[in-house]
Amino acid sequence: MDLPANASPWRYAIIDSPMAKELESSPQDTLAKNEATVDVGRGRVHIRVKAPRQTQILIDLEAEPSAGAPVIRRSFVYGVPLAASSPLIRQFAAWWEQARARWNAATVLSGCALLVYLATRWIALPDYPIYFFTDEAVQTTLAADLVRDHFRVGDELLPTFFKNAYQYNLGTSVYLQVIPYLLFGKSIWVTRGTAALVTLIAALSLGMAMKKVFHSAYPWSAVLLLSITPAWFLHSRTAFETGIATAFYAGFFYSYLLYRTQKPGAIYGAVVFAALSFYSYSPARMVVLITAVFFFLSDLKYHWQQRKILLGALGLVLLAALPFLRFQIYHPQENLRHLEVLNSYWIHDIPLREKLSIYFREYLQGLDPFYWYLELNGDLPRHVMKGYGHLLRATLPLGLIGLIILLRRIRQAPYRAVLLSLLAAPSGGALVEIGITRVLILIIPAVMISALGLTAVMEWAQKRWQLSRWKVGLPVFILMAGFNFWMLRDALVNGPLWHTDYGLGGMQWGARQIFGKIREMTSEDPRIKISLSPSWANGTDTIAQFFFEGELPFQMESIEGYFDRRRTLDSSRVFIMIPEEYKKVIQSPKFTNVQVDQVLNYPNGQPGFYFVRLEYSEAFDAILAEESAQRRVLQEAGVKIDDLPAAVRYSYLDMGPIDNLFDDDPRTLVRTYEANPLRLEITFDKPRALTGLKARIGGTATIFSFQLVDSDGKVVYSDQQDVKEAPDPRWLEFTVEPPQDCAQVFIEVKSTYDQEPAHVHLWEVTFE
């Protein structure tokens, strides 16, 4: 207020204002405006009053009198008329004003970003990814079994981990499916939708970290960057436990940042989220432990200041560790068994130095930008969005900017924590072999770094051109939200054609489609007999249990079992075959009257499943007798081993040339037609010194044995390994000590649980 120099002295007061303190601290609040002009004699006082709308203001003005003049007093009361009306209206008006005050760009766009995230997770959820994998089905199947068995597995009440086929690697993810199963039953949408809802924790954690810890005016950027990260987009639409473990890890990461910067009590939340991640997925256990160690060592001084709270958190840690300790008591050999199933190099008979070398090589691959941004990763097709990379390539510049910011501010605890989280992320996957499901946690610090870079760019633009946050943020938000839905459309429309290997070695497509067809067939004709081939996916029995309660209305068996011995065939039995099996049937003289009822096509229009009726031919028994004699006759061929000529005698094969064993390509294989064991007799052109042998075998329980024979026909060395079942092919390694000169190598590979006739698979044999 400005007065002329000769104006009378004055004073003012604002009283009866319950929000006076808020006015001082929140000048951005929406304000009511009233103006008054008062004549005080020799000057004019122009008073402009700003206050929240529901505030009553009493203003007293008093002017000191001039000689012979009376004292001038004026009083004014200002307020919104609604304030004098009903309490309900006053409460609503107050709420409305507070809501309007909080509806800034960051809040509105953050809420919209979360809606975009959920929409792009839930829309057409059963349609992409195009498969429904056994590792998804098993989550709800185990939850249903847990409810049925009164939350016991054997003698264990509320077990710590659940067995998925060959190993105990499921925990939290199974318990999360219990309530959805009880409410809605089994369905792809519910199973995947539950997991997708849990992944919202990751989006919320990153957004809140940007807002509360890094004080970004654009916290929604982290939510949308996470949403369009290709590896996360794909896996957050599945029920794989890796996405759930990563979401809980994000909650752990955010809670620790809160503890470190503003709310020490948040350490309890960090412990809870860390435990949930630990019990969700086996590689996450190592990552959680390494991250916790890094955080502890990084902030020792601060931890000492908060030692009373940390003592309480330590008690919570011990409580969270009890289920794991109980598991170790009940299953003391399971950790070793887990490494055996995965064929980890840690269980191989090699020096510790070599194991450490392999570990750090795998670890560095987990941090390799080429692995993350380019499609040079070697991951299975079903874990990749073709053409995208695991991290969106367009965000690479943002990641570089964010990394520079991170390194420049490394002395600040929050930035240091992001870097430590990044360094810890590959530690679990490197124990076996780097793959996107094993290192998915790295996406959390990677997205945070990109969000820091994007925030820096937007803040620079805001200052450079003097723009409001709305004008800077809204176009970027629209672009990123639009790309979210473009990516969703691309996945739904083009995703089914990205990878055209729909069988066992590829996408394993067909669960929803084939079991839907079987349901239709059995409802139309309850007497029909159906035999479904299990050879199109892993764990088809588990997938079948997901779609059918109780006894299955069909048999899970392959037509292969009808090639080798006579079984009952009649016109009421329909075989559902994959293309390879159908081709073998029509080429075989063992069958006649082969009729195709219908064909279920793959997404690219090619035949995927044949529904076939057939009969044995009259020559069937004679052909069986002839084959029995033939399978004991070894075939002969010339091959090159390490570019040197050699002769090989081997069991009769029905898949792959014998050269596949020596081509240094672990993806090619051979398979015996009926012989078990598979026999190889390798004769070198010249005797050679051998120090070792490696062989890549299948996942079935196998006995692998070999003998080295010198030029005089004497066995100079022999060895054998008896290995249990595993979900994937694995390498066996043998060390020959001392090295031996040999002219021949005799090898036998026997499938432990199979009798002849049987198929034995072998991928590779190498000599050292």
LOGU-568653 format. One record per residue (C-alpha): x, y, z. Coordinates in steps of 0.25 Angstrom, whole numbers, plus 2048, in hexadecimal, padded with zeros to 3 digits. Example, Ala and Ser with C-alpha at 12.3 -4.5 7.8 and 13.67 -1.06 7.14 Angstrom:
2
8317EE81F8377FC81D
***
This chain:
768
80080080080680D7FC80281A80380682980081182E8098078378107FD82D8137F882A8217FF81E8287F68118277F680382C7EE7F68277EB7E982D7E57DC8277DE7D48317D47C88317DC7C08277DE7B282A7E77B081D7F07BB8207FC7B18227F87AA8157F97B780E8077B981280C7AB80D8037A98018027B67F97FE7AE7ED7F07AB7F37E47B07EC7E07BD7F27D47C67F37D67D47EF7D07E17F57D47EF7F47D07FB7FC7D480A7FB7D38128087D48218097DD8258157DD8348137EB83880D7ED82B8067E781F8007EA8118057E88067FA7E77F88017E77EB7F97E37DF8017E67D17FC7E17C58047DB7B78027CD7B87FE7C77B380B7CF7BC8147C87C881B7D07D481D7CE7E08267D67ED8227D77F982C7DD8068277E08118307E681F82C7ED8288367E58358357EB8428307EA84F8387DB85183C7D68458347CF83983A7D582B83A7D182382D7CE81482F7C980A8257C67FB8277C37F181C7BF7E381C7C27DA80F7BE7CC80D7B77C38037A87C28057A87B38047B07B28117A47B781979B7AC81379A79D8177A679581D7A578B8117A77968077B379C80E7B978E80F7B778C8007BC79A7FD7C97988057CB78A7FF7C97907F17D379B7F47DE7917F97DC7887ED7DD7937E37EA7987EB7F078A7E97EC7887DB7F978C7D58007877C980877C7D17FC7777D87F27767CC7FC7707C28017667CD7F37617CF7F17607C07FE7597BE7FA74E7C87ED74C7C07F574B7B37FE7417BA7F27387BF7EB7397B27F77357AA7F87297B37EA7247B47E47277A67E471979E7EC7137A87EA7047A47EE7087957FC70D79880670679B8006FD7918036F07997FE6EC7A780A6E67AD80B6DB7B78136E47C18066ED7C17FC6E27C28046DB7CE8026E87D67F26E67D77F36D77D67FC6D77E37F36E17EA7E76D87E77EE6CC7ED7F26D47F97E36D87FC7DF6CA7F97E96C48037E66CE80E7F36D680B7FC6CB80D8066C48048096B680A80D6B98188106C88168056D281A8066DF8128136DA80A81E6E48078206DF7F98186D77EF81E6CD7E581C6D17D681F6C47CF82D6C17D38316CB7DD82C6D47E982C6E27E381E6E77E58196EE7F28126FC7F380C6FB7E58046EF7E97FE6F57F57FA7017ED7F16F97E57EA6F37F07DF6FE7F27DD7007E37DB6F17E17D16F07ED7C96FC7E77CA6FA7D87CF6EC7D67D96E87CB7DB6F17BF7E66F77B77E17057B97E07037C87EE6FD7CA7F57077C17ED7127C67F07107D47FF7107D17FD71C7C87F77237D48027207DD80C7267D38057337D580D7347E281A7367D98137417D280E7487DE81C7467E582474C7DA81A7587D881A75B7E782975A7E882A7647DD82076E7E482476C7F38337687F283876F7E582E77A7E682A7797D781F7827D281C7777C881B76A7D08127647C681D7637BD8237577C48157507C48147517B582374E7B28217417BA81473E7B281B73F7A58277377A982572B79F82A7207A98217257B48167277AA8167197A68197137B480F71B7BC8047167B38087077B78067007C58156FD7C581B6FE7D38267077CE81D7137CC8177117DA8257107E082A71D7D881D7257DD8207227EB82F7257E982A7337E48227347F182F7317F983773B7F182D7467F382B74380283A74380483B7517FD83075680783875181384575780E83F76580B83376981382C75D81A83475482382874C82682774881783273D81A82873481F82173581182E73280B83072581382272180F82372380083171D80082C7108078207107FD82A7117F18337077F78286FC7F88236FF7EA82E6FA7E183B6F37E38456FC7DC83E7087E48447027F18527057ED84E7137E88477177F48527137FD85D71A7F58557267F48537268038627258068657307FC85B73980386073681186E73880D86B74580586474C81186B74781D86B75582485C75782285974982786074C83385875883584B75083485074483C84474384483B74283884573883284472F83E83572E83C83772C82D84172183083771A83982E71A82D83971582483A70982D82C70682D82B70781E8376FD81D82F6F28258286EC81A8356EB81283C6E481E8306DA81F8326D78108406D481283D6CB81D8336C381583A6C38088496C480C84E6C07FE8446C87F684E6D47F38586CB7ED84D6C37E58486D07E08566D37DA8576C57D48496C77CD84E6D47C785C6CD7C48636D97CA8726D97C88736DA7D78716CB7D987A6C87CD8886C17D18906CD7CD89A6D67D48946E27DD89C6EC7D58956E77C88876E87CF88A6F67D488E6FA7C68816F47C08796FB7CB87F7097C887E7077B986F7047BA86E70F7C48747197BA86A7147B085F7187B98647267B98677267AA85F7317A286072979685871E79D84E7287A284C73179684E72878A84971B78685671378885270D79584F6FE7918436FE79A8376F479782E6FA78C8226FA79682970479F82C70E79482471978D82A71877F83072577B83072C78883C72779183A7257A083B7347A283573D79884074278F83A75078E83C75279D84B74F79C84F75E79B8467617A884E7557AF85B75C7AB8577697B18517637BD85E75B7BF8667687BE85D76E7C985F7627D186E7627D186E7717D38667707E086B7637E586E7697F385F76A7F585975E7FB84D75C7F185675D7E58607547EB85574A7EE85074A7E085E7467DB86073B7E68527357E28577357D386472E7D785C7237E08527207D585A7167CD85F70E7D98557047D98547007CB8636FF7CA8636F37D385D6EB7C785C6F27BA8577007B78497007B183F70B7B28367047BC8427037C58467117C48397187C383B7207D08467287C883A7307C28377377CF84473F7D08457407C18377477C083B7507CC8477547C483F7577B883575F7C08407677C684576A7B883776E7B38347767BE84177E7BC83D7807AD82F7857B183478F7BC83E7947B28337977A882B79D7B38367A77B783B7A97A882E7AE7A38277B37B081C7A97AF8127A37B98137957BE8067927B680B7977A981878F7AA8127827B18057817A980B77F79B8157757A180A76E7A880176D79C80D76779481175D79E8027597A180075879280C74F79080774679B7FA74379480274278680B73778D7FE7307927F873078480572B77E8067207887F771C7857F771D77680671A77280B71277E80570577A80D70576E81A70A77481F6FC77681A6F176D81F6E57758136E277D8176D478281F6CF78E82C6D678A8256E47888186EA78C8116DE7918046E378C7F66DD78D7F26DB79C7E66E379C7E26DF78E7E46D078F7DE6CE79C7D26D67977D16CD78C7D16C17957C66C779E7BD6C97917C06BB78C7BD6B479A7B06BC79C7AB6B878E7AE6AA78F7B16A579E7B56977987C169C7907CF6977937DA6A27917E96A07927F06AD7927FF6AE78F8076B479A8136B879180E6C678E8126CC79B8196CA7A88106C57B48046C27AC7FE6BA7B77FF6C77C07F86CF7B67ED6C57B47EB6C57C37E96D47C27DE6D37B87D76C77BD7D36C47CB7D46B57D07D66AA7C77DA6AE7B97D06AB7AE7DB6A67A47E869F7A57F56A67A47FD69D79A80469E78D80269578181069178280C68778D80468078281067E77881767478080D66B7857FF6677827F466E78A7E566F7897E167877E7D267B77A7CB6867737C668D77F7D56917837DA69E77E7E96A277E7EC6B07807FA6B17798046BB7768096BD7688166B476A80E6A976F8036AA76480E6AA75981469D75F80669676080369975181169474D81068775580B67A74F80767675D7FA67E75C7EE67E7537E16867517E76937577DC69D7577DD6AC75C7D16B17637D66BF7647E26C87657E56D276F7EE6DD7687FA6E476F7F96F476F8006F47617F66EB75B7FE6DF75A7F96D27607FC6D176F7F36C57747ED6B976C7E16B27717E36A476B7DC69676B7E468A7667E667B7667F16717667F566B7587F665C75680565D75580766376380C65776A81665375F81B66175F81D66176E82565476E82E65A76383166776A83565F77784065876F84466576984666D77585166577A85966776D86267376E86367D76287068275D8746907588816987568816A575E88B6B076188E6B37708966C07728996C076389F6B27648996A675D89369B76588A68F76387D68D76C87468176E86768577585968177884E68376E84969176E83B69776A83F6A676D84C6AE7688586A97618646A376986C6B07658636B876F86B6B277B8786B87768746C57708776CE77C8686D377C8616CF7898546D27828546C67798526B877D8506A977984569F77F84569077E83A68A77783767F78184467C78884767E79785268079985868878E86568278A87168978387E68377F88868E77A89568A77389F6957718A76957648B369776D8B569477C8B36A17858B66A57938A96A979B8A86B17A78996B27A888B6AF7A287F6B87A28716B379E8636BB79D8586B27A18496B47A38416B67AF83D6A87B28446A07BD85069A7B685C6917B78686967AF87468D7AE88068C7A588D6847A389A68879D8A167D7958B067E7908B56797828B766B7888A866978C8AB66B79B8A16747A38AA67E7AA89F6877B08916877B488768F7BB8786917BD86E69B7C38606987C78586A57C78496A87CB83E6AF7C483F6BD7C08366C77B98406CA7AD84C6C47A68596C47AE8686C27AC86F6B77B287E6B97B48896AE7B68986B07B98A16A57B58AD6A57BF8B76A27BB8B56A57AC8B46987A48B86957958AD68E78F8A868978189A68678488F68C78D88368379187768B79786968779C85E6907A08526897A784568F7AB84468A7B98356887BA8326847AC8326767A683467279782E67778E83168579283769278D8446977928486A578F8576AA78E85B6B878A86A6B978A8776B178D8846B978E8926B479189D6BC798
***
